[in-house]
Amino acid sequence: MEFSESAVKNSLVFAINGERFEVSDIHPSTTLLEFLRLRTPFKGAKLSCGEGGCGACVVLLSKYNPVLDEVDDFTVSSCLTLLCSVNGCSITTTEGLGNSKNGFHPIHERFSGFHASQCGFCTPGMCMSLFSALVNAEKTLRPEPPTGFSKLKVSEAERAIAGNLCRCTGYRPIADACKSFAADVDMEDLGFNSFWRQGDGKEVKIRSLPLYNHNDTICTFPEFLKTENRSTLLLDSRRYSWHNPVSLEELQSLMGFVEDENGTQVKVVVGNTGMGYYKEIESYRKYIDLRSIPELSMIRRDDKGINIGATVTISKAIEALREYSKGGFYPGGMVYKKIADHMEKIASGFIRNSASIGGNLVMAQRKNFPSDLATVLLAVGSTVNIMNGPKSEELTLEEFLRRPELDSKIILLSVEVPAGDQITGISSETEKKLLFETYRAAPRPLGNALPYLNAALMAEVFHCKSSNEIIISSCRFAFGAFGTKHPIRAAKVEEFLTGKLLSVRVLYEAIKLVRGIVVPDDGTSSPAYRANPESVDGYSTLRVKDSETKRISSQLDHCKIPTLLSPAKQVVELNRQYHPVGEPIAKSGAALQASGEAVYVDDIPSPTNCLHGAFIYSTKPFARVKGIKFKPKSLPDGVSSLISFKDIPGENIGSKTIFGTEPLFADDFTQCAGQYIAFVVADTQKHADMAANLAVVDYDVGNLEPPILSVEEAVRRSSFFEVPSYVSPKKVGDFSKGMAEADHKILSAEINIGSQYYFYMETQTALAIPDEDNCIVVYSSIQCPEYAHVTISRCLGIPEHNVRVITRRVGGGFGGKSIRAMPVATACALAAYKLRCPVRIYMNRKTDMIIAGGRHPMKITYSVGFKSDGKITALHLDILINAGITADISPIIPNNMLGALKKYDWGALSFDIKVCKTNHSTKSAMRAPGEVQATFISEAVIEHVASTLSMEVDSVRSKNLHTYTSLNFFYECAGEPVHYTLPLIWDKLAISSSFKQRTEMIKQFNMCNKWKKRGISRVPIVHEVLLRPTPGKVSILSDGSVAVEVGGIELGQGLWTKVKQMVAFALSSIRCDRMDDFLKKVRVIQSDTLSLIQGGFTAGSTTSESSCEAVRLCCNVLVERLTPIKERLQEQVGSVEWGTLILQAQGQAVNLSASSYYVPDFSSMRYLNYGAAVSEVEVNLLTGETAILQSDIIYDCGQSLNPAVDLGQIEGAFVQGIGFFMFEEYTTNSEGLVVAEGTWTYKIPTIDTIPKQFNVDVMNSGHHRNQILSSKASGEPPLLLAVSVHCATRAAIREARQQLLSWTGQCKSDSTFQLEVPATMPVVKNLCGLENVETYLQTLLS
């Protein structure tokens, strides 16, 4: 095919942060994120999921419309956006907003000041989502906002970050930072921050905020781009090409040209968002971008309805439908509005901005994508236009979906959404009424989650005046996403209902018919739930005459987008005794994180000749590895080496703990699915990942024992890890005696607990660089560099002084960057050592999820004895822990569990805990390892006892709380009576949360509501922590600035911030003049294992306080050295400034560097943390959706070293716990291979699933003299409090089950049941009843 010279341009031209880029040597498959991170200095946009599901890579894309002379600004997911598609566009990243040198943007400053950034990896994407909302709000015709604010609304500010994931903060402070820009914000509603103090008035608060001037707009589209030629683009046609046809004729010619070229792989693209779901391994040679064809990108309206071009984005379609719905054309306007409402729940904003209407429908047709759009459009009778060569064809959407998979040369041109009168023939003059509703049952209310089931129901009804009845004239029912190839029409239901008088019986029969139609295919997850028509709330559409059935309708308004967050209270008591320790200063480096300047391992520029690695892992649990081959035709260029256990010069060791080692690679046998087999090295990370995907491992299982894939099988085959005596927990009391005293007994009840994935935003990553003299330097995102140092030394067979491991910051860890990060760093070091060149890895999310291991699954059997008043006298537990294939830290889990289990006075506590060795991936430490499972076990026992006795659960909890005497009996580290604050917290929380009043209100609510039930629960925690030895080093430089090193690693938990505060406090005891702003002189520097040894683990919640004590010891030494000099100077000149003192000390050869190794006293190395939470939930009995209405927490932080940091830890841990108890399913197949491989299948909490009102009281319990400045831990214990949400859900389900029994005429209580972890929508719905509506209608009929 020939192109005229004027129409061909061999390079891309675009702008990034106002800077012009012209690129010609780029493969069309290159994403915008790849280009940003590899070929520009702008590394703020991060790679996290690689599938558009997390928001870490969000940037602002700006396009110029020369016809309207307007710039369209919108967010996109840069990990999916192809670079060629931004030709002529402008990109703004967070670096383009501001920086530390030229001044931060108010967004950066407010994220920092509202404590909205912890690990910081997600923060740049959050900032860009908010910036886009601000930019677009300014384009509206809203009134001029007050000074310092924007035209943004609070509701828009919250929803701006609805698609962005954060694993650290719990979202509340992020929402506050966003809302602070909104013109309609109530300043009293904004939470705890570093800008103003409690009691400040509104004007003071406004003045305290970093000034935002909405008129000082950042230019998102530079003038020079407006004159760039954006005609047909052709990249290097000999190897690959990118085409931008501008007409259907040109497209037809291209498609024909493609057909002529035998074997050429072609990809037709619009937004490329489908790559996020369907991971394509192969690389195409020809790309055809459809977006420049006018017929495909137009939206037209006529008498027939709205014609939407196939390349129109979902966001633009929503705008058009909303606009047309305002025209007052009844009933079409209502239909358009509800379609738009539903479309807003598809994916997230930054995906909808790129994803096209046509692409969504084609994926549904070709690849069975569970499309919401297809279902909704099917219900309204939409049609589509397709082009097949020179021919075009109009089909109904139903015909389109039912066709065999479309040929790649067939192009979808447009979709026609009919007007209301076209749908039904209704006009404003008739008495007929059009009812239309859409529904989706999904894990997240605001989208960013595929539905379990969706539906759209349309009915034309009229009121018969003579009989006062409602008659259905016609109807259309569509169901989708329930486990079939595509959405379906419920034709039999439509036929049955047409012409019928609406009644209870008709509705009952219709539901039965639907059950026979909505049948998932074999292999569909949660099939019973998806096959349930109730799960979509669908019957609120049919408003029938019967008063009871009308009441069903009135309670179900599933279309309204729920409000996100209500004003919340953060109660913080400040203590200035040790100033600046105790001050709620912003986290160190938070603004740098927001502006994209903070450097993570993958942000370090690649050295010359750097190679990239990817792991090949086993997909079999136990098999002989005969060899590895690659699919030859697909293997990318640049693959240079394959490294396995045979290439290891030292030991085959990938990690170590005090309990043993783990091999780096499988040898001749693989021991579990997910075990590393080899490490493939290539010139780019993309090529390495592709090669790993194309690897074919030859397995042989002949003559091998079957793998151990369950704890029961491990018991049968006596496959256990030994628990050393020094970590083995001790039983409490006499179990036999306790059982003999019991009035009632529950024997051999069972609980099963699943796993949880870390979902740190930054995946596993490392960079290894060979150095002179057989040395190697490794940059690792790890929580324990010292252990990686030793492992690398042993693997390479070199002395430890030849190895240096450097860690600056970690983009989220939660335990997953401890042991599990060691093999990643070691493999990189091995490859670099062997190949004598730098090697790095940034692990893709799928591989990370498969190899991570995660939290320990368990099976628990318990027997409990108790009195008639609810007092428990004895508890025995048989616990089987699935540790996976290697020991890791699993032998410590029993001890951890007992620390949390003992929170209640069980009378006597005995147990038999076995750590099972199975052929599953190794389980490792995850935030509160063992403790969170133990907390759930405790509450499950309490709930079971209460239900057996038909008592209020809260009274049974209160009955079994420890007295100080029983606390001392169960714990060896109970401390003094004044330290036991749990009774005080328990009573205080009941008052502050209005627990008793709300309990009564919930009873009334449940009596009055059939289809929604509420539950409330109050739970306590007792959490034992251990202080570890920790090193520190403080050095005072010649200008008086201070460099600090500590063994602890900054994970986002504010360790550096607390250490800086401690250094400023400790050195200020020298009492020099002008030391008021001494914090600015202190810098904590990165961890270096050759500079500071014995760093140990950053884990267990206590590393911050241990590190603080280590540097305090250093500062005390320095103050002791400086004091004589200061006193002499004071005698000579009077006042002494810090800088003068340091110059004098240097001149007198005083050592201005001090090191220490803090070893806690035996009396203070263990202590107990206390807290309690009340949570209230509302369960939708039809869908199983659980909304957390309110959570109130009181947590004893001792005397907080930084209450802002501790508040963030409390909120973040609690929300991560909600994920474990309610949402996160870390599932495997029958061979133990993880199948939850990314954001599509693994759902962590989002801003729309956290408590709507989230109140936290950081309690200052006074002096704990044995603790470091009377402080206590905050990182892990609050996670346990999230069990309150699970218990509240159980309470709501109990009400639902009682109601269901009453409908069937049974009076027997049904309060004893086990609620699984996580309590997902299908689980909750199953327990509430899968046939609630039918049962209820049967009671009406009878």
Salt bridges, closest charged atoms under 4 A:
GLU22 OE1 - ARG20 NH1 2.99
ASP25 OD1 - ARG39 NH2 3.09
GLU34 OE2 - LYS686 NZ 3.16
GLU51 OE1 - LYS279 NZ 2.78
ASP72 OD2 - LYS316 NZ 3.02
ASP73 OD2 - LYS139 NZ 2.63
GLU138 OE1 - HIS214 ND1 2.60
GLU144 OE2 - HIS214 NE2 2.65
GLU156 OE2 - ARG142 NH2 2.45
GLU158 OE2 - LYS179 NZ 3.67
ASP176 OD2 - ARG172 NH1 2.74
ASP176 OD1 - LYS179 NZ 3.78
GLU188 OE2 - LYS205 NZ 3.05
GLU223 OE2 - LYS226 NZ 3.02
GLU228 OE1 - LYS9 NZ 3.22
GLU228 OE2 - ARG20 NH2 3.14
ASP236 OD1 - ARG238 NE 3.43
ASP236 OD2 - ARG239 NE 3.14
GLU280 OE1 - LYS267 NZ 3.04
GLU280 OE2 - LYS367 NZ 3.69
ASP289 OD2 - ARG291 NH2 2.75
GLU319 OE1 - LYS316 NZ 3.93
ASP341 OD1 - ARG322 NH1 2.84
ASP341 OD2 - LYS337 NZ 2.94
GLU344 OE1 - ARG322 NH2 3.03
ASP372 OD1 - HIS342 NE2 2.83
ASP372 OD2 - ARG440 NH2 2.86
GLU393 OE2 - ARG403 NH2 2.79
GLU398 OE2 - ARG402 NH2 3.16
GLU398 OE1 - ARG489 NH1 3.37
ASP407 OD1 - LYS409 NZ 3.34
GLU431 OE2 - LYS465 NZ 3.37
GLU437 OE2 - LYS338 NZ 2.75
GLU460 OE2 - LYS432 NZ 2.82
GLU494 OE1 - ARG489 NH2 2.68
GLU509 OE2 - ARG505 NH1 3.98
GLU534 OE2 - ARG515 NH2 3.73
GLU534 OE1 - LYS1325 NZ 2.48
ASP537 OD2 - HIS558 ND1 3.33
GLU548 OE2 - ARG551 NH1 3.20
GLU548 OE1 - LYS1010 NZ 3.64
ASP557 OD2 - LYS560 NZ 3.38
GLU583 OE1 - ARG197 NH2 3.70
GLU583 OE2 - ARG576 NE 2.72
GLU583 OE2 - HIS579 ND1 3.38
ASP602 OD2 - ARG37 NH2 3.26
ASP603 OD1 - ARG37 NH2 2.46
ASP603 OD2 - LYS46 NZ 2.70
ASP647 OD1 - LYS834 NZ 2.93
GLU651 OE1 - ARG794 NH2 2.93
GLU662 OE1 - ARG820 NH1 2.81
ASP683 OD1 - HIS687 ND1 2.77
ASP700 OD2 - ARG624 NH1 3.00
GLU705 OE1 - ARG717 NH2 2.75
GLU712 OE2 - LYS859 NZ 3.04
GLU713 OE2 - ARG716 NH2 2.60
GLU713 OE2 - ARG717 NH1 3.28
GLU750 OE2 - LYS859 NZ 3.87
GLU762 OE1 - LYS817 NZ 2.90
ASP869 OD2 - LYS959 NZ 3.36
ASP878 OD1 - HIS876 NE2 3.07
ASP888 OD2 - ARG820 NH1 3.03
ASP905 OD2 - LYS871 NZ 3.70
ASP912 OD2 - LYS914 NZ 2.72
GLU931 OE2 - HIS1023 NE2 3.53
GLU939 OE2 - LYS903 NZ 2.50
GLU939 OE1 - ARG957 NE 2.59
GLU943 OE2 - ARG957 NH2 3.00
GLU943 OE1 - ARG1290 NE 3.65
GLU943 OE1 - ARG1294 NH2 2.94
GLU952 OE2 - LYS1003 NZ 3.64
ASP954 OD2 - ARG1018 NH2 2.58
GLU1000 OE2 - LYS1003 NZ 3.40
GLU1024 OE2 - ARG1166 NH1 3.54
GLU1045 OE2 - LYS1033 NZ 3.90
GLU1050 OE2 - LYS587 NZ 3.99
ASP1077 OD2 - LYS1080 NZ 3.22
ASP1088 OD2 - ARG804 NE 2.86
GLU1109 OE1 - ARG1112 NE 3.08
GLU1137 OE2 - ARG1074 NH1 3.34
GLU1176 OE1 - ARG998 NH2 2.95
GLU1178 OE2 - LYS1012 NZ 3.88
GLU1178 OE1 - ARG1014 NE 2.65
ASP1192 OD1 - ARG998 NH1 3.36
ASP1196 OD2 - LYS1272 NZ 3.83
ASP1206 OD1 - LYS1058 NZ 2.75
GLU1211 OE1 - ARG172 NH2 3.05
GLU1224 OE2 - ARG167 NH1 2.69
GLU1231 OE1 - LYS620 NZ 3.67
GLU1237 OE1 - LYS846 NZ 3.95
ASP1257 OD2 - LYS988 NZ 3.03
ASP1310 OD2 - ARG1297 NH2 2.89
GLU1334 OE1 - ARG515 NH2 2.48
